Amino acid sequence: MAADKELDAEGQGLTRTLKELFAGAAGGVAQVLLDIIKVRLQTTQQYTGALDCATQIWKNEGPAAFYKGTLTPLLGIGACVSVQFGAFHWARRAFEARNEASSPLASPNLSYAQYYASGAFAGIANSVISGPIEHVRIRLQTQPHGTARLYNGPLDCVRKLSAREGILRGLYRGEAVTILREAQAYGVWFLTFEYLMNADVRRNEIRRDEVSTPKVAFYGGLAGEALWFGSYPFDVVKSKMQSDGFGEGMKFKSMRDCFAQTWRAEGIGGFWKGIGPTLLRAMPVSAGTFAVFEMTMRLIN
């Protein structure tokens, strides 16, 4: 009898995980927009600001340039967001089970440190996919325009990066700082969203599924702003390393060296270049991701 209950619980847990993976994929469709401006501002000093960057890209490369390198993340964004939400809710349930086992009479609800840890786990799991996807995107976004371009598309970029220094040193360049960024970013992201949702539930004495969709979207948008404020310096270093040259053309020997050189050359401001357009994009993208995820979960439950 106990074995049957255990198998039933495992089946329900698998079903929940599959639903969360599906809902996460549905929530990730709109996450690639004008990212090239952020990357260009992070990796070069030829622009005076976001508007100048956008103007020069439009003038010199045409409107289609704003979507350079977006095919790879568009193909992978569903998988990435699916992993993020699936891993977060798996870790959340593990913490709930642990809390309940340690104190059966107490609430199994997570502490906010546990929410952060669950989000960080989701980010680390996601970095396995996001690392190479973002590396390819950044290479395509920062390569020379026209006949001087280095890569003919995402697959050609993957092939050349892998052939140059192998899968780990080539395609997965910058993975250490990617892991740090993802852990911090998604720890803050999920923590902020859960805090706002829980505060609304307590304040209005309602169930979570009774929080209105506009509120879910608003809280998701605020979580997106918090994500970037909490992790942006790591993202700058990641972009610099993943757009760096190879061999004698390599500027940065390691993540630590990239941090040090950026500090010496640009000061604290160097770690925040491109934050404006990033925050402008973050609010609607994150709002849509959480709103779609929550609505999808309510429909399929």
Residue frames as qw, qx, qy, qz and C-alpha x, y, z in Angstrom:
[[0.000, 0.886, 0.464, 0.000, 0.00, 0.00, 0.00],
 [0.299, -0.815, 0.116, 0.482, 2.79, 2.38, 0.95],
 [0.439, -0.150, 0.604, 0.648, 4.66, 1.42, -2.21],
 [0.259, 0.629, 0.648, 0.342, 1.57, 2.21, -4.31],
 [0.104, -0.951, -0.226, 0.183, 1.28, 5.65, -2.69],
 [0.412, -0.599, 0.353, 0.589, 4.95, 6.31, -3.32],
 [0.398, 0.163, 0.684, 0.589, 4.62, 5.35, -7.00],
 [0.119, 0.818, 0.543, 0.147, 1.52, 7.54, -7.30],
 [0.244, -0.891, -0.010, 0.383, 3.36, 10.49, -5.76],
 [0.431, -0.332, 0.529, 0.651, 6.27, 9.97, -8.16],
 [0.321, 0.461, 0.698, 0.444, 3.86, 9.86, -11.10],
 [0.014, -0.932, -0.360, 0.047, 2.19, 13.08, -10.00],
 [0.361, -0.736, 0.212, 0.532, 5.59, 14.73, -9.57],
 [0.423, -0.020, 0.643, 0.639, 6.61, 13.71, -13.09],
 [0.195, 0.712, 0.620, 0.267, 3.32, 15.02, -14.48],
 [0.166, -0.936, -0.146, 0.275, 3.81, 18.37, -12.72],
 [0.426, -0.503, 0.417, 0.626, 7.36, 18.61, -14.04],
 [0.371, 0.274, 0.691, 0.556, 6.23, 17.92, -17.62],
 [0.056, 0.872, 0.480, 0.083, 3.48, 20.55, -17.30],
 [0.287, -0.861, 0.060, 0.416, 5.99, 23.09, -15.95],
 [0.457, -0.210, 0.562, 0.656, 8.42, 22.32, -18.79],
 [0.270, 0.554, 0.660, 0.429, 5.64, 22.88, -21.33],
 [0.094, -0.941, -0.319, 0.070, 4.46, 26.09, -19.67],
 [0.421, -0.668, 0.233, 0.568, 8.02, 27.37, -19.46],
 [0.422, 0.088, 0.621, 0.655, 8.54, 26.76, -23.17],
 [0.122, 0.766, 0.569, 0.273, 5.31, 28.64, -23.93],
 [0.255, -0.923, -0.158, 0.242, 6.52, 31.57, -21.82],
 [0.529, -0.498, 0.319, 0.609, 9.85, 31.98, -23.58],
 [0.601, 0.547, 0.478, 0.334, 8.84, 32.81, -27.13],
 [0.198, 0.937, 0.151, 0.243, 9.27, 36.62, -26.95],
 [0.617, -0.709, 0.062, 0.336, 12.66, 36.91, -25.27],
 [0.589, -0.067, 0.344, 0.728, 14.82, 38.00, -28.24],
 [0.237, 0.891, 0.348, 0.172, 14.42, 41.65, -29.27],
 [0.176, 0.925, -0.159, 0.297, 17.02, 44.31, -30.09],
 [0.829, -0.504, 0.077, 0.231, 19.63, 42.39, -28.09],
 [0.725, 0.381, 0.049, 0.571, 22.30, 43.47, -30.56],
 [0.004, -0.863, 0.078, -0.499, 22.35, 47.00, -29.08],
 [0.708, -0.674, 0.191, -0.085, 23.22, 45.65, -25.62],
 [0.912, -0.067, 0.192, 0.356, 25.97, 43.42, -26.97],
 [0.528, 0.626, 0.041, 0.572, 27.52, 46.12, -29.18],
 [0.208, -0.873, 0.144, -0.417, 27.61, 48.60, -26.26],
 [0.824, -0.529, 0.206, 0.014, 29.17, 45.97, -24.00],
 [0.878, -0.027, 0.292, 0.378, 31.90, 44.89, -26.40],
 [0.520, 0.390, 0.196, 0.734, 32.99, 48.07, -28.19],
 [0.213, -0.610, -0.275, 0.712, 33.54, 51.75, -27.43],
 [0.232, 0.138, 0.486, 0.831, 32.65, 53.09, -30.88],
 [0.187, -0.662, -0.564, -0.457, 29.16, 54.30, -29.87],
 [0.017, -0.346, 0.334, -0.877, 28.25, 57.22, -27.60],
 [0.444, 0.004, 0.592, -0.673, 25.09, 55.53, -26.36],
 [0.483, 0.271, 0.829, -0.077, 22.12, 53.32, -27.19],
 [0.476, 0.777, 0.238, -0.336, 20.55, 55.79, -29.64],
 [0.150, 0.753, -0.533, -0.356, 23.84, 56.32, -31.49],
 [0.317, -0.196, 0.921, 0.117, 24.34, 52.55, -31.65],
 [0.524, 0.486, 0.679, -0.169, 20.85, 51.96, -33.05],
 [0.372, 0.844, -0.028, -0.385, 21.27, 54.80, -35.58],
 [0.025, 0.639, -0.698, -0.321, 24.62, 53.55, -36.87],
 [0.414, 0.028, 0.909, 0.042, 23.40, 49.95, -37.14],
 [0.513, 0.664, 0.481, -0.253, 20.34, 51.11, -39.12],
 [0.276, 0.866, -0.215, -0.358, 22.44, 53.39, -41.36],
 [0.026, 0.628, -0.744, -0.225, 25.39, 51.09, -42.02],
 [0.120, -0.111, 0.986, 0.036, 23.87, 47.61, -41.86],
 [0.432, -0.200, -0.567, -0.673, 20.16, 48.06, -42.47],
 [0.635, -0.362, 0.195, -0.654, 17.11, 47.19, -40.33],
 [0.931, -0.004, -0.347, -0.115, 17.66, 43.45, -40.71],
 [0.431, 0.413, -0.622, 0.506, 20.87, 43.80, -38.66],
 [0.437, -0.438, 0.390, -0.682, 18.81, 44.20, -35.48],
 [0.932, -0.104, 0.131, -0.322, 17.97, 40.52, -35.79],
 [0.500, 0.547, -0.664, 0.099, 21.52, 39.30, -36.34],
 [0.193, 0.246, -0.874, 0.372, 22.16, 36.13, -34.42],
 [0.552, -0.120, 0.362, -0.742, 18.55, 35.77, -33.30],
 [0.777, 0.102, -0.494, -0.376, 17.86, 32.50, -35.13],
 [0.476, 0.135, -0.810, 0.315, 19.90, 30.48, -32.64],
 [0.103, 0.010, 0.653, -0.751, 18.24, 31.91, -29.48],
 [0.633, 0.065, -0.067, -0.769, 14.83, 31.81, -31.14],
 [0.740, 0.089, -0.638, -0.190, 15.31, 28.08, -31.76],
 [0.510, 0.017, -0.747, 0.425, 16.65, 27.52, -28.26],
 [0.196, -0.330, 0.299, -0.874, 14.64, 29.97, -26.16],
 [0.797, -0.274, -0.207, -0.498, 11.77, 27.55, -25.61],
 [0.833, -0.029, -0.500, 0.236, 14.21, 24.92, -24.36],
 [0.298, 0.279, -0.454, 0.792, 16.01, 27.42, -22.12],
 [0.410, -0.326, 0.190, -0.830, 12.90, 28.81, -20.43],
 [0.872, -0.174, -0.354, -0.289, 11.48, 25.31, -20.17],
 [0.699, 0.054, -0.550, 0.453, 14.62, 24.21, -18.29],
 [0.029, 0.338, -0.356, 0.871, 14.54, 27.32, -16.09],
 [0.620, -0.300, 0.074, -0.721, 10.98, 26.79, -14.89],
 [0.902, -0.070, -0.409, -0.122, 11.23, 23.00, -14.76],
 [0.597, 0.150, -0.558, 0.557, 14.43, 23.06, -12.69],
 [0.140, -0.358, 0.322, -0.865, 13.14, 25.82, -10.40],
 [0.744, -0.273, -0.004, -0.610, 9.92, 23.99, -9.53],
 [0.861, 0.012, -0.497, 0.109, 11.76, 20.68, -9.13],
 [0.382, 0.208, -0.538, 0.722, 14.11, 22.31, -6.60],
 [0.382, -0.348, 0.159, -0.841, 11.18, 24.09, -4.93],
 [0.869, -0.226, -0.243, -0.367, 9.33, 20.80, -4.41],
 [0.738, 0.093, -0.547, 0.384, 12.52, 19.21, -3.04],
 [0.083, 0.275, -0.439, 0.851, 12.82, 22.01, -0.48],
 [0.628, -0.305, -0.024, -0.716, 9.12, 21.69, 0.40],
 [0.896, -0.113, -0.424, -0.069, 9.54, 17.94, 1.02],
 [0.544, 0.165, -0.537, 0.624, 12.63, 18.60, 3.12],
 [0.185, -0.339, 0.276, -0.880, 10.87, 21.28, 5.17],
 [0.780, -0.264, -0.152, -0.546, 7.88, 19.04, 5.77],
 [0.852, -0.013, -0.501, 0.153, 10.06, 16.08, 6.76],
 [0.382, 0.222, -0.506, 0.741, 12.11, 18.12, 9.22],
 [0.152, 0.117, 0.514, -0.836, 9.05, 19.67, 10.89],
 [0.010, -0.357, -0.878, -0.319, 5.74, 17.92, 9.96],
 [0.074, -0.733, -0.600, 0.313, 3.63, 20.38, 11.95],
 [0.097, -0.601, 0.095, 0.787, 5.17, 23.44, 10.32],
 [0.613, 0.714, 0.079, -0.329, 4.36, 24.89, 6.90],
 [0.811, 0.039, 0.390, 0.434, 6.36, 23.33, 4.04],
 [0.360, 0.925, 0.092, 0.074, 6.59, 26.74, 2.36],
 [0.741, 0.242, -0.106, 0.617, 10.06, 27.84, 1.30],
 [0.333, -0.736, -0.063, 0.585, 12.14, 30.50, 2.98],
 [0.424, 0.887, -0.055, -0.174, 13.30, 33.27, 0.66],
 [0.200, -0.639, 0.710, 0.218, 16.85, 31.88, 0.85],
 [0.557, 0.081, 0.822, 0.083, 15.44, 28.61, -0.49],
 [0.547, 0.768, 0.291, -0.158, 13.59, 30.45, -3.27],
 [0.137, 0.866, -0.420, -0.233, 16.91, 32.05, -4.25],
 [0.376, -0.379, 0.833, 0.144, 18.71, 28.69, -4.12],
 [0.643, 0.393, 0.656, -0.044, 16.00, 27.10, -6.30],
 [0.448, 0.878, 0.034, -0.166, 16.40, 29.90, -8.85],
 [0.085, -0.753, 0.621, 0.200, 20.18, 29.60, -8.77],
 [0.563, -0.063, 0.819, 0.088, 19.86, 25.85, -9.40],
 [0.613, 0.663, 0.420, -0.090, 17.61, 26.63, -12.38],
 [0.232, 0.917, -0.256, -0.201, 20.19, 29.07, -13.73],
 [0.299, -0.532, 0.772, 0.179, 23.04, 26.59, -13.43],
 [0.626, 0.237, 0.742, 0.034, 20.98, 23.91, -15.18],
 [0.496, 0.824, 0.231, -0.145, 20.09, 26.40, -17.90],
 [0.079, -0.830, 0.428, 0.348, 23.73, 27.46, -18.45],
 [0.567, -0.104, 0.763, 0.292, 24.50, 24.17, -20.19],
 [0.468, 0.618, 0.589, 0.229, 22.15, 25.25, -23.00],
 [0.095, 0.979, 0.150, -0.100, 22.40, 29.03, -22.81],
 [0.465, -0.635, 0.371, 0.493, 26.23, 29.18, -22.82],
 [0.427, -0.006, 0.664, 0.614, 26.84, 27.97, -26.39],
 [0.240, 0.747, 0.592, 0.186, 23.60, 29.52, -27.71],
 [0.092, -0.969, -0.078, 0.216, 24.58, 32.98, -26.47],
 [0.473, -0.475, 0.469, 0.575, 28.18, 32.54, -27.61],
 [0.412, 0.313, 0.679, 0.520, 27.02, 31.89, -31.17],
 [0.085, 0.894, 0.437, 0.059, 24.57, 34.80, -31.00],
 [0.278, -0.869, 0.107, 0.394, 27.27, 37.21, -29.79],
 [0.494, -0.202, 0.582, 0.614, 29.72, 36.07, -32.49],
 [0.311, 0.541, 0.649, 0.435, 27.11, 36.74, -35.18],
 [0.069, -0.942, -0.324, 0.052, 26.13, 40.10, -33.67],
 [0.312, -0.847, 0.216, 0.371, 29.69, 41.41, -33.41],
 [0.687, 0.042, 0.501, 0.524, 31.25, 40.06, -36.62],
 [0.060, -0.333, 0.287, 0.896, 32.21, 42.51, -39.40],
 [0.579, 0.561, 0.356, -0.473, 29.46, 43.55, -41.79],
 [0.576, 0.691, -0.241, -0.365, 29.29, 42.61, -45.47],
 [0.829, 0.406, -0.385, 0.021, 31.97, 40.65, -47.29],
 [0.174, 0.549, -0.682, 0.451, 34.31, 40.73, -44.29],
 [0.767, -0.384, 0.188, -0.478, 31.98, 38.64, -42.14],
 [0.082, -0.464, 0.876, -0.099, 33.46, 35.58, -40.50],
 [0.299, 0.130, 0.926, -0.188, 30.44, 33.28, -40.26],
 [0.216, -0.110, -0.625, -0.742, 27.72, 32.48, -42.78],
 [0.656, -0.410, -0.280, -0.568, 25.17, 31.61, -40.12],
 [0.661, -0.557, 0.359, -0.352, 24.65, 29.79, -36.80],
 [0.990, -0.011, 0.133, 0.050, 25.69, 26.34, -38.01],
 [0.655, 0.579, -0.202, 0.440, 28.80, 27.67, -39.73],
 [0.162, -0.761, 0.378, -0.502, 29.66, 29.55, -36.52],
 [0.854, -0.386, 0.288, -0.199, 29.24, 26.40, -34.40],
 [0.943, 0.251, 0.006, 0.219, 31.43, 24.44, -36.81],
 [0.451, 0.679, -0.264, 0.516, 34.22, 27.04, -36.88],
 [0.390, -0.714, 0.369, -0.450, 34.22, 27.64, -33.11],
 [0.933, -0.246, 0.245, -0.097, 34.38, 23.91, -32.43],
 [0.865, 0.387, -0.051, 0.316, 37.10, 23.35, -35.05],
 [0.182, 0.825, -0.293, 0.448, 39.19, 26.22, -33.69],
 [0.049, -0.494, 0.695, -0.520, 39.59, 25.13, -30.06],
 [0.227, -0.135, -0.958, 0.108, 37.23, 22.22, -29.56],
 [0.357, -0.641, -0.599, -0.321, 33.81, 22.07, -27.94],
 [0.536, -0.659, -0.393, 0.351, 34.80, 23.10, -24.40],
 [0.395, -0.423, 0.043, 0.814, 37.38, 25.81, -25.12],
 [0.079, 0.115, 0.494, 0.858, 35.73, 26.98, -28.35],
 [0.310, -0.511, -0.601, -0.531, 31.95, 26.66, -28.27],
 [0.574, -0.683, -0.446, 0.071, 31.76, 26.84, -24.46],
 [0.402, 0.232, -0.231, 0.855, 34.11, 29.81, -24.06],
 [0.204, -0.346, 0.164, -0.901, 33.03, 31.99, -21.12],
 [0.627, -0.359, -0.647, -0.242, 31.07, 29.17, -19.49],
 [0.443, -0.222, -0.611, 0.618, 32.44, 29.89, -15.98],
 [0.063, 0.116, 0.184, -0.974, 31.13, 33.44, -15.96],
 [0.481, -0.189, -0.527, -0.674, 27.94, 32.24, -17.69],
 [0.555, -0.335, -0.751, 0.121, 27.30, 29.88, -14.76],
 [0.240, -0.255, -0.447, 0.823, 27.87, 32.72, -12.27],
 [0.229, -0.002, -0.162, -0.960, 25.59, 35.04, -14.22],
 [0.536, -0.243, -0.655, -0.474, 22.83, 32.46, -14.60],
 [0.475, -0.330, -0.734, 0.356, 22.91, 31.44, -10.94],
 [0.110, -0.270, -0.319, 0.902, 22.73, 35.03, -9.70],
 [0.266, -0.024, -0.348, -0.899, 20.27, 36.18, -12.37],
 [0.567, -0.272, -0.644, -0.436, 17.71, 33.44, -11.92],
 [0.389, -0.300, -0.698, 0.521, 18.14, 33.32, -8.16],
 [0.033, 0.233, 0.195, -0.952, 17.13, 36.99, -8.06],
 [0.344, -0.063, -0.524, -0.776, 14.47, 36.55, -10.79],
 [0.538, -0.341, -0.750, -0.178, 12.49, 33.80, -9.13],
 [0.329, -0.306, -0.593, 0.668, 13.04, 35.21, -5.62],
 [0.103, 0.118, 0.028, -0.987, 11.62, 38.60, -6.64],
 [0.470, -0.155, -0.556, -0.668, 8.61, 37.11, -8.43],
 [0.539, -0.334, -0.769, 0.076, 7.74, 34.70, -5.60],
 [0.212, -0.241, -0.468, 0.823, 8.12, 37.45, -2.99],
 [0.255, 0.050, -0.122, -0.958, 5.72, 39.74, -4.88],
 [0.553, -0.198, -0.664, -0.462, 3.20, 36.97, -5.53],
 [0.485, -0.305, -0.750, 0.329, 3.28, 35.77, -1.92],
 [0.065, -0.173, -0.317, 0.930, 2.90, 39.32, -0.62],
 [0.403, -0.069, -0.336, -0.848, -0.17, 39.81, -2.84],
 [0.580, -0.250, -0.757, -0.167, -1.72, 36.52, -1.65],
 [0.378, -0.306, -0.645, 0.590, -1.22, 37.45, 2.02],
 [0.033, 0.097, 0.100, -0.990, -2.34, 41.04, 1.59],
 [0.510, -0.004, -0.284, -0.812, -5.58, 40.17, -0.20],
 [0.515, -0.088, 0.765, -0.377, -6.18, 36.79, 1.50],
 [0.795, 0.424, -0.095, -0.424, -6.61, 34.95, -1.79],
 [0.894, -0.039, 0.389, 0.221, -5.23, 31.84, -3.46],
 [0.336, -0.419, 0.483, 0.692, -2.27, 32.15, -5.79],
 [0.255, 0.277, 0.760, 0.529, -4.38, 31.26, -8.84],
 [0.035, 0.847, 0.525, -0.072, -6.70, 34.16, -7.98],
 [0.256, -0.592, 0.155, 0.748, -3.97, 36.77, -8.55],
 [0.577, 0.747, 0.189, -0.271, -5.07, 38.62, -11.70],
 [0.810, 0.313, 0.228, 0.441, -3.09, 38.22, -14.93],
 [0.236, 0.876, -0.063, 0.415, -2.19, 41.96, -15.12],
 [0.504, -0.789, 0.326, -0.129, -0.69, 41.69, -11.63],
 [0.906, -0.109, 0.324, 0.249, 1.21, 38.52, -12.56],
 [0.639, 0.606, 0.122, 0.458, 2.61, 40.34, -15.60],
 [0.065, -0.925, 0.160, -0.337, 3.55, 43.39, -13.52],
 [0.701, -0.612, 0.367, 0.006, 5.31, 41.31, -10.89],
 [0.882, 0.157, 0.289, 0.336, 7.07, 39.36, -13.64],
 [0.416, 0.809, 0.011, 0.416, 8.22, 42.63, -15.21],
 [0.327, -0.869, 0.302, -0.216, 9.66, 43.86, -11.91],
 [0.871, -0.298, 0.360, 0.149, 11.42, 40.52, -11.51],
 [0.761, 0.494, 0.161, 0.389, 13.00, 41.05, -14.94],
 [0.096, 0.905, -0.187, 0.370, 14.38, 44.43, -13.88],
 [0.630, -0.671, 0.378, -0.105, 15.77, 42.87, -10.67],
 [0.945, 0.097, 0.219, 0.222, 17.37, 40.05, -12.69],
 [0.612, 0.622, -0.017, 0.488, 19.50, 42.45, -14.71],
 [0.185, -0.874, 0.259, -0.367, 20.36, 44.79, -11.84],
 [0.779, -0.514, 0.351, -0.083, 21.60, 41.77, -9.92],
 [0.856, -0.039, 0.434, 0.279, 23.67, 40.15, -12.65],
 [0.514, 0.857, 0.027, -0.038, 24.61, 42.72, -15.31],
 [0.100, -0.812, 0.559, 0.134, 28.38, 43.00, -14.58],
 [0.615, -0.142, 0.767, 0.116, 28.69, 39.22, -15.12],
 [0.665, 0.611, 0.430, -0.011, 26.85, 39.60, -18.43],
 [0.231, 0.931, -0.245, -0.140, 29.25, 42.32, -19.59],
 [0.305, -0.581, 0.741, 0.140, 32.27, 40.13, -18.87],
 [0.688, 0.187, 0.701, 0.018, 30.59, 37.19, -20.60],
 [0.568, 0.797, 0.189, -0.076, 29.96, 39.26, -23.73],
 [0.046, 0.872, -0.467, -0.143, 33.54, 40.53, -23.79],
 [0.452, -0.367, 0.806, 0.105, 34.96, 37.02, -23.48],
 [0.646, 0.338, 0.684, 0.019, 32.61, 35.53, -26.07],
 [0.505, 0.858, 0.091, -0.022, 33.44, 38.23, -28.62],
 [0.337, -0.763, 0.477, 0.278, 37.18, 38.05, -27.96],
 [0.581, 0.599, -0.501, -0.228, 39.65, 36.87, -30.57],
 [0.987, -0.139, 0.057, 0.058, 41.57, 33.59, -30.69],
 [0.823, 0.181, -0.042, 0.537, 45.28, 32.87, -30.44],
 [0.426, -0.004, -0.100, 0.899, 47.41, 36.01, -30.66],
 [0.150, -0.453, -0.271, -0.836, 44.27, 38.11, -31.02],
 [0.555, -0.577, -0.599, 0.009, 42.93, 37.09, -27.61],
 [0.035, -0.688, 0.200, -0.696, 42.70, 40.01, -25.15],
 [0.608, -0.513, 0.317, -0.517, 41.42, 38.20, -22.07],
 [0.260, 0.326, -0.905, 0.086, 43.20, 35.18, -20.61],
 [0.227, -0.292, -0.902, 0.223, 40.43, 34.34, -18.14],
 [0.250, -0.792, -0.509, -0.227, 37.28, 35.61, -16.47],
 [0.518, -0.695, -0.171, 0.469, 39.35, 37.19, -13.71],
 [0.422, -0.123, 0.294, 0.849, 41.61, 38.89, -16.26],
 [0.042, 0.553, 0.555, 0.620, 38.56, 40.26, -18.09],
 [0.381, -0.835, -0.391, 0.068, 37.16, 41.74, -14.87],
 [0.539, -0.537, 0.029, 0.648, 40.55, 43.31, -14.09],
 [0.337, 0.097, 0.422, 0.836, 41.10, 44.79, -17.56],
 [0.081, -0.713, -0.548, -0.431, 37.57, 46.20, -17.70],
 [0.450, -0.808, -0.278, 0.262, 38.03, 47.85, -14.31],
 [0.500, -0.380, 0.177, 0.758, 41.40, 49.37, -15.29],
 [0.238, 0.193, 0.519, 0.798, 40.24, 50.62, -18.69],
 [0.208, -0.508, -0.487, -0.679, 36.67, 51.74, -17.96],
 [0.165, -0.198, 0.530, -0.808, 36.13, 51.80, -14.21],
 [0.329, 0.229, 0.806, -0.436, 32.83, 50.84, -12.61],
 [0.525, 0.512, 0.031, -0.679, 30.91, 52.28, -15.56],
 [0.281, 0.383, -0.785, -0.397, 32.39, 49.64, -17.85],
 [0.044, 0.084, 0.986, -0.141, 30.37, 46.96, -16.09],
 [0.299, 0.542, 0.607, -0.498, 27.08, 48.75, -16.76],
 [0.143, 0.330, -0.453, -0.815, 27.36, 49.68, -20.45],
 [0.339, -0.089, -0.768, -0.536, 24.14, 48.87, -22.30],
 [0.000, -0.251, -0.845, 0.473, 22.04, 48.62, -19.14],
 [0.335, 0.296, 0.105, -0.888, 19.50, 51.16, -20.49],
 [0.600, 0.181, -0.493, -0.603, 18.19, 49.19, -23.50],
 [0.328, 0.012, -0.937, 0.120, 18.48, 45.99, -21.46],
 [0.102, 0.260, 0.684, -0.674, 16.14, 47.27, -18.75],
 [0.454, 0.288, -0.107, -0.836, 13.81, 48.71, -21.39],
 [0.575, 0.137, -0.710, -0.383, 13.48, 45.27, -22.95],
 [0.167, 0.064, -0.920, 0.350, 13.44, 43.35, -19.66],
 [0.376, 0.109, 0.482, -0.784, 10.12, 44.61, -18.31],
 [0.737, 0.250, -0.098, -0.620, 7.81, 43.48, -21.16],
 [0.570, 0.303, -0.756, -0.107, 9.78, 40.31, -21.90],
 [0.115, 0.077, -0.877, 0.461, 9.82, 39.08, -18.30],
 [0.491, 0.128, 0.350, -0.788, 6.22, 40.18, -17.77],
 [0.738, 0.267, -0.339, -0.519, 5.11, 38.14, -20.77],
 [0.429, 0.254, -0.862, 0.090, 7.17, 35.11, -19.74],
 [0.069, 0.019, 0.811, -0.581, 5.65, 34.87, -16.26],
 [0.565, 0.211, 0.178, -0.778, 2.13, 35.77, -17.40],
 [0.701, 0.267, -0.524, -0.405, 2.14, 33.08, -20.10],
 [0.308, 0.169, -0.902, 0.249, 3.65, 30.52, -17.71],
 [0.241, 0.079, 0.672, -0.696, 1.06, 31.18, -14.99],
 [0.653, 0.265, -0.012, -0.710, -1.86, 31.20, -17.45],
 [0.607, 0.275, -0.706, -0.239, -0.64, 27.99, -19.08],
 [0.140, 0.088, -0.900, 0.403, -0.29, 26.26, -15.71],
 [0.423, 0.158, 0.475, -0.755, -3.82, 27.33, -14.74],
 [0.688, 0.304, -0.269, -0.602, -5.24, 25.99, -18.00],
 [0.630, 0.248, -0.729, -0.098, -3.52, 22.60, -17.89],
 [0.006, -0.145, 0.834, -0.532, -3.98, 21.92, -14.16]]
